[in-house]
Amino acid sequence: MGTALVPLGHHQAHKRAWRRLVQTARLCCGVPDYDNYVRHVLEKHPDREPMDYKTFFRERQEARFGGKGGFRCC
């Protein structure tokens, strides 16, 4: 095996698997996936302008933790 290169098909499969693993880890930790959001808006809602990252992150945090009143426990 030594210096043999990984076939391109395997490289692409590993790259795709790594992206999914990172995305899953981010979602488990509560970090929203901005790239997927932008892709979705551009493909499905071409008449809308995607939010910038800061606005997107704030909106996702408010949706997850309950608005501007701070964090809530239940």
N, CA, C and O atoms as a Tinker XYZ file with bonds, in Angstrom:
   296  protein
     1  N      0.841000   -1.185000    0.000000    73     2
     2  CA     0.000000    0.000000    0.000000    64     1     3
     3  C      0.884000    1.244000    0.000000    63     2     4     5
     4  O      0.696000    2.080000   -0.884000    81     3
     5  N      1.797000    1.429000    0.884000    73     3     6
     6  CA     2.787000    2.482000    0.948000    64     5     7
     7  C      2.426000    3.803000    0.297000    63     6     8     9
     8  O      1.700000    4.606000    0.882000    81     7
     9  N      2.928000    4.038000   -0.912000    73     7    10
    10  CA     2.752000    5.326000   -1.583000    64     9    11
    11  C      1.627000    5.315000   -2.602000    63    10    12    13
    12  O      1.486000    6.271000   -3.365000    81    11
    13  N      0.830000    4.268000   -2.638000    73    11    14
    14  CA    -0.270000    4.190000   -3.613000    64    13    15
    15  C     -1.298000    5.284000   -3.330000    63    14    16    17
    16  O     -1.619000    5.562000   -2.174000    81    15
    17  N     -1.802000    5.887000   -4.376000    73    15    18
    18  CA    -2.814000    6.926000   -4.242000    64    17    19
    19  C     -4.186000    6.310000   -4.030000    63    18    20    21
    20  O     -4.460000    5.204000   -4.497000    81    19
    21  N     -5.024000    7.012000   -3.344000    73    19    22
    22  CA    -6.403000    6.572000   -3.136000    64    21    23
    23  C     -7.168000    6.844000   -4.427000    63    22    24    25
    24  O     -7.097000    7.957000   -4.948000    81    23
    25  N     -7.896000    5.863000   -4.957000    73    23    26
    26  CA    -8.674000    6.100000   -6.179000    64    25    27
    27  C     -9.647000    7.262000   -5.993000    63    26    28    29
    28  O    -10.174000    7.473000   -4.901000    81    27
    29  N     -9.879000    8.015000   -7.071000    73    27    30
    30  CA   -10.702000    9.215000   -7.017000    64    29    31
    31  C    -12.095000    8.934000   -6.455000    63    30    32    33
    32  O    -12.606000    9.730000   -5.667000    81    31
    33  N    -12.713000    7.832000   -6.839000    73    31    34
    34  CA   -14.042000    7.494000   -6.333000    64    33    35
    35  C    -14.056000    7.359000   -4.816000    63    34    36    37
    36  O    -14.996000    7.800000   -4.154000    81    35
    37  N    -13.007000    6.746000   -4.271000    73    35    38
    38  CA   -12.914000    6.593000   -2.817000    64    37    39
    39  C    -12.714000    7.941000   -2.144000    63    38    40    41
    40  O    -13.284000    8.214000   -1.087000    81    39
    41  N    -11.894000    8.780000   -2.771000    73    39    42
    42  CA   -11.652000   10.120000   -2.210000    64    41    43
    43  C    -12.956000   10.906000   -2.134000    63    42    44    45
    44  O    -13.249000   11.520000   -1.108000    81    43
    45  N    -13.732000   10.892000   -3.197000    73    43    46
    46  CA   -15.002000   11.618000   -3.209000    64    45    47
    47  C    -15.961000   11.056000   -2.166000    63    46    48    49
    48  O    -16.654000   11.817000   -1.491000    81    47
    49  N    -16.007000    9.749000   -2.029000    73    47    50
    50  CA   -16.889000    9.127000   -1.039000    64    49    51
    51  C    -16.474000    9.518000    0.380000    63    50    52    53
    52  O    -17.323000    9.814000    1.221000    81    51
    53  N    -15.162000    9.515000    0.640000    73    51    54
    54  CA   -14.682000    9.904000    1.972000    64    53    55
    55  C    -14.954000   11.380000    2.240000    63    54    56    57
    56  O    -15.323000   11.757000    3.352000    81    55
    57  N    -14.772000   12.209000    1.222000    73    55    58
    58  CA   -15.034000   13.642000    1.369000    64    57    59
    59  C    -16.504000   13.889000    1.690000    63    58    60    61
    60  O    -16.820000   14.693000    2.567000    81    59
    61  N    -17.401000   13.206000    0.992000    73    59    62
    62  CA   -18.841000   13.344000    1.229000    64    61    63
    63  C    -19.210000   12.844000    2.628000    63    62    64    65
    64  O    -19.995000   13.478000    3.333000    81    63
    65  N    -18.642000   11.713000    3.020000    73    63    66
    66  CA   -18.919000   11.157000    4.350000    64    65    67
    67  C    -18.422000   12.108000    5.440000    63    66    68    69
    68  O    -19.095000   12.304000    6.452000    81    67
    69  N    -17.236000   12.699000    5.229000    73    67    70
    70  CA   -16.700000   13.644000    6.213000    64    69    71
    71  C    -17.608000   14.857000    6.359000    63    70    72    73
    72  O    -17.878000   15.298000    7.477000    81    71
    73  N    -18.089000   15.407000    5.225000    73    71    74
    74  CA   -18.991000   16.564000    5.284000    64    73    75
    75  C    -20.254000   16.235000    6.069000    63    74    76    77
    76  O    -20.711000   17.036000    6.884000    81    75
    77  N    -20.814000   15.058000    5.822000    73    75    78
    78  CA   -22.027000   14.652000    6.544000    64    77    79
    79  C    -21.754000   14.486000    8.033000    63    78    80    81
    80  O    -22.575000   14.869000    8.866000    81    79
    81  N    -20.609000   13.920000    8.364000    73    79    82
    82  CA   -20.239000   13.739000    9.769000    64    81    83
    83  C    -20.094000   15.089000   10.464000    63    82    84    85
    84  O    -20.578000   15.268000   11.582000    81    83
    85  N    -19.432000   16.034000    9.811000    73    83    86
    86  CA   -19.266000   17.376000   10.383000    64    85    87
    87  C    -20.625000   18.049000   10.535000    63    86    88    89
    88  O    -20.901000   18.668000   11.563000    81    87
    89  N    -21.477000   17.931000    9.513000    73    87    90
    90  CA   -22.812000   18.536000    9.583000    64    89    91
    91  C    -23.611000   17.946000   10.745000    63    90    92    93
    92  O    -24.261000   18.680000   11.489000    81    91
    93  N    -23.563000   16.633000   10.899000    73    91    94
    94  CA   -24.285000   15.968000   11.981000    64    93    95
    95  C    -23.761000   16.444000   13.343000    63    94    96    97
    96  O    -24.547000   16.720000   14.249000    81    95
    97  N    -22.451000   16.537000   13.484000    73    95    98
    98  CA   -21.870000   16.988000   14.749000    64    97    99
    99  C    -22.303000   18.426000   15.057000    63    98   100   101
   100  O    -22.625000   18.749000   16.200000    81    99
   101  N    -22.310000   19.280000   14.039000    73    99   102
   102  CA   -22.738000   20.667000   14.253000    64   101   103
   103  C    -24.198000   20.730000   14.676000    63   102   104   105
   104  O    -24.548000   21.488000   15.581000    81   103
   105  N    -25.047000   19.945000   14.036000    73   103   106
   106  CA   -26.463000   19.953000   14.393000    64   105   107
   107  C    -26.681000   19.421000   15.807000    63   106   108   109
   108  O    -27.542000   19.920000   16.531000    81   107
   109  N    -25.904000   18.412000   16.201000    73   107   110
   110  CA   -26.015000   17.874000   17.566000    64   109   111
   111  C    -25.614000   18.914000   18.602000    63   110   112   113
   112  O    -26.162000   18.940000   19.704000    81   111
   113  N    -24.664000   19.767000   18.252000    73   111   114
   114  CA   -24.191000   20.807000   19.177000    64   113   115
   115  C    -25.013000   22.079000   19.068000    63   114   116   117
   116  O    -24.819000   23.006000   19.855000    81   115
   117  N    -25.919000   22.143000   18.118000    73   115   118
   118  CA   -26.760000   23.323000   17.980000    64   117   119
   119  C    -26.212000   24.392000   17.063000    63   118   120   121
   120  O    -26.722000   25.513000   17.064000    81   119
   121  N    -25.191000   24.086000   16.281000    73   119   122
   122  CA   -24.623000   25.056000   15.346000    64   121   123
   123  C    -25.331000   24.885000   14.009000    63   122   124   125
   124  O    -25.239000   23.821000   13.397000    81   123
   125  N    -26.033000   25.910000   13.546000    73   123   126
   126  CA   -26.771000   25.787000   12.293000    64   125   127
   127  C    -25.842000   25.722000   11.087000    63   126   128   129
   128  O    -24.709000   26.200000   11.137000    81   127
   129  N    -26.330000   25.129000   10.007000    73   127   130
   130  CA   -25.538000   24.938000    8.802000    64   129   131
   131  C    -25.888000   26.012000    7.775000    63   130   132   133
   132  O    -26.845000   25.872000    7.013000    81   131
   133  N    -25.108000   27.070000    7.766000    73   131   134
   134  CA   -25.376000   28.228000    6.913000    64   133   135
   135  C    -25.262000   27.887000    5.430000    63   134   136   137
   136  O    -26.060000   28.367000    4.625000    81   135
   137  N    -24.281000   27.067000    5.059000    73   135   138
   138  CA   -24.100000   26.722000    3.643000    64   137   139
   139  C    -25.322000   26.017000    3.072000    63   138   140   141
   140  O    -25.746000   26.316000    1.955000    81   139
   141  N    -25.889000   25.088000    3.824000    73   139   142
   142  CA   -27.096000   24.404000    3.355000    64   141   143
   143  C    -28.276000   25.366000    3.265000    63   142   144   145
   144  O    -29.096000   25.262000    2.352000    81   143
   145  N    -28.364000   26.296000    4.204000    73   143   146
   146  CA   -29.431000   27.295000    4.170000    64   145   147
   147  C    -29.336000   28.138000    2.901000    63   146   148   149
   148  O    -30.335000   28.335000    2.210000    81   147
   149  N    -28.137000   28.635000    2.593000    73   147   150
   150  CA   -27.958000   29.472000    1.400000    64   149   151
   151  C    -28.290000   28.679000    0.147000    63   150   152   153
   152  O    -28.983000   29.180000   -0.738000    81   151
   153  N    -27.800000   27.444000    0.063000    73   151   154
   154  CA   -28.083000   26.594000   -1.092000    64   153   155
   155  C    -29.598000   26.394000   -1.253000    63   154   156   157
   156  O    -30.125000   26.477000   -2.363000    81   155
   157  N    -30.285000   26.132000   -0.147000    73   155   158
   158  CA   -31.727000   25.920000   -0.189000    64   157   159
   159  C    -32.454000   27.178000   -0.687000    63   158   160   161
   160  O    -33.321000   27.091000   -1.557000    81   159
   161  N    -32.101000   28.332000   -0.141000    73   159   162
   162  CA   -32.772000   29.575000   -0.537000    64   161   163
   163  C    -32.539000   29.858000   -2.016000    63   162   164   165
   164  O    -33.473000   30.233000   -2.726000    81   163
   165  N    -31.316000   29.685000   -2.487000    73   163   166
   166  CA   -31.020000   29.963000   -3.891000    64   165   167
   167  C    -31.747000   29.007000   -4.836000    63   166   168   169
   168  O    -32.193000   29.410000   -5.911000    81   167
   169  N    -31.865000   27.731000   -4.430000    73   167   170
   170  CA   -32.517000   26.741000   -5.290000    64   169   171
   171  C    -34.043000   26.804000   -5.214000    63   170   172   173
   172  O    -34.716000   26.747000   -6.243000    81   171
   173  N    -34.584000   26.919000   -4.023000    73   171   174
   174  CA   -36.033000   26.797000   -3.832000    64   173   175
   175  C    -36.775000   28.127000   -3.772000    63   174   176   177
   176  O    -37.975000   28.183000   -4.042000    81   175
   177  N    -36.070000   29.191000   -3.422000    73   175   178
   178  CA   -36.708000   30.507000   -3.267000    64   177   179
   179  C    -35.868000   31.572000   -3.981000    63   178   180   181
   180  O    -35.318000   32.458000   -3.328000    81   179
   181  N    -35.762000   31.497000   -5.305000    73   179   182
   182  CA   -34.880000   32.422000   -6.033000    64   181   183
   183  C    -35.298000   33.891000   -5.908000    63   182   184   185
   184  O    -34.501000   34.788000   -6.180000    81   183
   185  N    -36.530000   34.134000   -5.502000    73   183   186
   186  CA   -36.998000   35.509000   -5.345000    64   185   187
   187  C    -36.543000   36.138000   -4.021000    63   186   188   189
   188  O    -36.665000   37.350000   -3.843000    81   187
   189  N    -36.023000   35.331000   -3.096000    73   187   190
   190  CA   -35.573000   35.825000   -1.789000    64   189   191
   191  C    -34.067000   36.029000   -1.774000    63   190   192   193
   192  O    -33.321000   35.370000   -2.499000    81   191
   193  N    -33.645000   36.951000   -0.938000    73   191   194
   194  CA   -32.220000   37.174000   -0.699000    64   193   195
   195  C    -31.847000   36.427000    0.584000    63   194   196   197
   196  O    -32.480000   36.648000    1.617000    81   195
   197  N    -30.833000   35.545000    0.551000    73   195   198
   198  CA   -30.449000   34.840000    1.781000    64   197   199
   199  C    -29.947000   35.816000    2.846000    63   198   200   201
   200  O    -29.335000   36.837000    2.529000    81   199
   201  N    -30.212000   35.491000    4.101000    73   199   202
   202  CA   -29.713000   36.305000    5.210000    64   201   203
   203  C    -28.185000   36.197000    5.262000    63   202   204   205
   204  O    -27.621000   35.192000    4.828000    81   203
   205  N    -27.523000   37.215000    5.785000    73   203   206
   206  CA   -26.085000   37.092000    6.010000    64   205   207
   207  C    -25.884000   36.149000    7.206000    63   206   208   209
   208  O    -26.831000   35.844000    7.931000    81   207
   209  N    -24.639000   35.694000    7.400000    73   207   210
   210  CA   -24.388000   34.682000    8.430000    64   209   211
   211  C    -24.779000   35.162000    9.823000    63   210   212   213
   212  O    -25.375000   34.410000   10.594000    81   211
   213  N    -24.450000   36.402000   10.146000    73   211   214
   214  CA   -24.740000   36.921000   11.487000    64   213   215
   215  C    -26.245000   36.917000   11.758000    63   214   216   217
   216  O    -26.679000   36.498000   12.831000    81   215
   217  N    -27.037000   37.379000   10.799000    73   215   218
   218  CA   -28.496000   37.400000   10.946000    64   217   219
   219  C    -29.049000   35.980000   11.029000    63   218   220   221
   220  O    -29.914000   35.688000   11.854000    81   219
   221  N    -28.542000   35.104000   10.170000    73   219   222
   222  CA   -28.970000   33.701000   10.165000    64   221   223
   223  C    -28.698000   33.040000   11.517000    63   222   224   225
   224  O    -29.569000   32.371000   12.073000    81   223
   225  N    -27.489000   33.231000   12.039000    73   223   226
   226  CA   -27.122000   32.613000   13.304000    64   225   227
   227  C    -28.005000   33.126000   14.437000    63   226   228   229
   228  O    -28.475000   32.342000   15.261000    81   227
   229  N    -28.234000   34.446000   14.483000    73   227   230
   230  CA   -29.085000   35.039000   15.521000    64   229   231
   231  C    -30.501000   34.484000   15.435000    63   230   232   233
   232  O    -31.098000   34.142000   16.456000    81   231
   233  N    -31.039000   34.395000   14.224000    73   231   234
   234  CA   -32.401000   33.879000   14.031000    64   233   235
   235  C    -32.507000   32.430000   14.484000    63   234   236   237
   236  O    -33.487000   32.055000   15.127000    81   235
   237  N    -31.512000   31.612000   14.156000    73   235   238
   238  CA   -31.522000   30.204000   14.575000    64   237   239
   239  C    -31.413000   30.070000   16.080000    63   238   240   241
   240  O    -32.075000   29.218000   16.673000    81   239
   241  N    -30.579000   30.905000   16.718000    73   239   242
   242  CA   -30.454000   30.855000   18.168000    64   241   243
   243  C    -31.758000   31.264000   18.845000    63   242   244   245
   244  O    -32.169000   30.648000   19.827000    81   243
   245  N    -32.401000   32.290000   18.329000    73   243   246
   246  CA   -33.682000   32.729000   18.897000    64   245   247
   247  C    -34.745000   31.653000   18.722000    63   246   248   249
   248  O    -35.548000   31.418000   19.625000    81   247
   249  N    -34.751000   30.997000   17.563000    73   247   250
   250  CA   -35.729000   29.934000   17.331000    64   249   251
   251  C    -35.480000   28.751000   18.265000    63   250   252   253
   252  O    -36.425000   28.119000   18.737000    81   251
   253  N    -34.221000   28.457000   18.528000    73   251   254
   254  CA   -33.904000   27.312000   19.365000    64   253   255
   255  C    -34.089000   27.592000   20.849000    63   254   256   257
   256  O    -34.590000   26.740000   21.583000    81   255
   257  N    -33.690000   28.781000   21.298000    73   255   258
   258  CA   -33.666000   29.050000   22.728000    64   257   259
   259  C    -34.738000   30.013000   23.208000    63   258   260   261
   260  O    -34.733000   30.390000   24.380000    81   259
   261  N    -35.646000   30.420000   22.351000    73   259   262
   262  CA   -36.809000   31.151000   22.823000    64   261   263
   263  C    -36.794000   32.654000   22.766000    63   262   264   265
   264  O    -37.321000   33.300000   23.672000    81   263
   265  N    -36.225000   33.224000   21.766000    73   263   266
   266  CA   -36.382000   34.657000   21.569000    64   265   267
   267  C    -35.387000   35.518000   22.303000    63   266   268   269
   268  O    -34.346000   35.047000   22.761000    81   267
   269  N    -35.724000   36.793000   22.407000    73   267   270
   270  CA   -34.790000   37.798000   22.922000    64   269   271
   271  C    -34.759000   37.855000   24.432000    63   270   272   273
   272  O    -33.956000   38.604000   24.988000    81   271
   273  N    -35.592000   37.103000   25.121000    73   271   274
   274  CA   -35.644000   37.144000   26.567000    64   273   275
   275  C    -34.548000   36.362000   27.249000    63   274   276   277
   276  O    -34.591000   36.175000   28.465000    81   275
   277  N    -33.572000   35.901000   26.502000    73   275   278
   278  CA   -32.486000   35.124000   27.091000    64   277   279
   279  C    -32.745000   33.637000   26.943000    63   278   280   281
   280  O    -33.740000   33.207000   26.359000    81   279
   281  N    -31.829000   32.875000   27.484000    73   279   282
   282  CA   -31.956000   31.430000   27.386000    64   281   283
   283  C    -32.992000   30.927000   28.373000    63   282   284   285
   284  O    -33.160000   31.486000   29.457000    81   283
   285  N    -33.670000   29.885000   27.993000    73   283   286
   286  CA   -34.648000   29.290000   28.894000    64   285   287
   287  C    -34.274000   27.839000   29.137000    63   286   288   289
   288  O    -33.645000   27.198000   28.296000    81   287
   289  N    -34.658000   27.338000   30.269000    73   287   290
   290  CA   -34.263000   25.971000   30.588000    64   289   291
   291  C    -35.303000   24.935000   30.195000    63   290   292   293
   292  O    -34.963000   23.763000   30.037000    81   291
   293  N    -36.563000   25.333000   30.034000    73   291   294
   294  CA   -37.599000   24.348000   29.676000    64   293   295
   295  C    -38.560000   24.910000   28.661000    63   294   296
   296  O    -39.493000   24.222000   28.246000    81   295
